[in-house]
Amino acid sequence: MLFILGIIVLCGSFWEFWSAYKSIRTVRHNGTQGTSAFIVMGIWSGFMFGLILFGLSFALMFPKVAGF
């Protein structure tokens, strides 16, 4: 059961990475002087959240290695 939940969280991690990547591409092509400077922090937090989900997915898939 935990392995399946880990796979679901891993898919969520990949989605988060893809969404942050798409945001970078959108800002590069459509960003102007009016684009908020805080977009960098938003993209950074998206990548960090994806990284946290990535680690959590492996902890769920392999609980003995993670120490649970």
C-alpha positions in Angstrom: 0.0 0.0 0.0 2.8 2.4 0.9 4.5 1.6 -2.4 1.4 2.7 -4.4 1.2 5.9 -2.4 4.9 6.5 -3.1 4.2 6.1 -6.8 1.4 8.6 -6.6 3.6 11.1 -4.7 6.4 10.6 -7.3 3.9 11.5 -10.1 3.0 14.6 -8.1 6.7 15.4 -7.8 7.2 15.1 -11.6 4.1 17.3 -12.2 5.5 20.0 -9.9 8.9 20.0 -11.7 7.1 20.2 -15.0 4.9 23.0 -13.9 7.9 25.1 -12.6 9.7 24.4 -15.9 6.6 25.7 -17.8 6.5 28.8 -15.7 10.1 29.5 -16.5 9.4 29.2 -20.2 6.4 31.4 -20.0 8.2 34.1 -18.1 11.1 34.0 -20.6 8.8 34.4 -23.6 6.1 36.6 -22.2 7.8 38.5 -19.3 8.0 42.3 -19.5 8.9 45.1 -17.2 5.6 44.7 -15.5 6.3 41.1 -14.5 6.7 40.8 -10.8 10.1 40.2 -9.4 8.6 37.7 -7.0 8.1 35.1 -9.8 11.6 33.9 -9.1 10.7 33.0 -5.5 7.5 31.3 -6.8 9.4 29.2 -9.2 12.1 28.4 -6.7 9.5 27.3 -4.1 7.9 25.1 -6.8 11.2 23.3 -7.4 11.8 22.9 -3.7 8.3 21.5 -3.1 9.0 19.1 -6.0 12.2 18.0 -4.4 10.5 17.4 -1.1 7.8 15.3 -2.7 10.6 13.4 -4.6 12.3 12.5 -1.3 9.0 11.7 0.4 8.1 9.3 -2.5 11.2 7.3 -2.0 10.7 7.2 1.7 7.2 5.8 1.1 8.3 3.3 -1.5 11.3 2.0 0.5 10.5 2.4 4.2 13.2 0.1 5.5 15.9 2.2 3.8 14.4 5.4 5.1 14.4 4.0 8.7 10.6 3.7 9.3 
